[in-house]
Amino acid sequence: MRRRTFLLLPPALLLAGPALSAPDVPAVAAPGRIARVRLGKADQPPKAYLDKRRVLVMRERGEWVALAGIALGTRADSMLLVEVEYGDGRRESRQVSIIPRGYPVQQLAVAPDQADLAPDQVPRYQKERGHLQQVLRTFTEPAPASVALRQPVPGRRSGSFGMRRVINGVARSPHSGLDIAADEGTPVAATAGGRVIDAGDYLFLGNTVVLDHGQGLLSLYAHLSAIDTKKGVALAPGAGIGKVGATGRATGPHLHFAVYLNATAVDPAIFLPRAGV
Ligand code: ZN
């Protein structure tokens, strides 16, 4: 359940707090963004949960903080509850007030056979969707040293996260990543150090690589023309993972770059340097 009504702490205490300075990330508890929840000082790292799913917890200036991804579909003005489990067995709940954030709408007209899956593609699509959902639920213990990320390929940000797409008059799922325009074959670099947890060819995403950076922080790279790594490989920040392409459902060469926290797609731009390239 996303909305709960009982109050344990005044929400004002748990709003975003001051914006963090570099290399930290700005936290605004809005759909598609991240809530920053202060967990206090403790010897052992606390565990935090949102909707029963582990949330990234890291150390920041001598205390523990949880960074929780807020799903795009979360209603503004609702409340989320982050459950905290301390090393000494203490359990607490922290309430997060969701503030509104609008995303642009993009109207697209495409040929009908491009808008929908052919019936014989549906089983493949469903299988892939199940597999990817499982991959994106990956949670491994070591926390990343930082959640600041580097742009995986230089280029103009051509399609923004959260864009609500209406195709031939029918609302589709919002855009779950950031599109970066680049020429076919441009090398794509790991946004941070991490382990390859998936590499495959998917109907919509084309050739895709998913990296695990720790504590549920994942990055995904799609529409690649070539994959230059494989599942299980540990990569240094900036290591090559593949080349820009237009595989899967893509209108031209670009990188679809997505970032996940607690299995929730959040705006990758939050984590990137402001200049972009
Ligand atoms: Zn995209």
Boltz pocket constraint, residues with backbone or C-beta under 6 A from the ligand:
constraints:
  - pocket:
      binder: B
      contacts: [[A, 159], [A, 175], [A, 177], [A, 178], [A, 179], [A, 255], [A, 256], [A, 257]]
      max_distance: 6.0
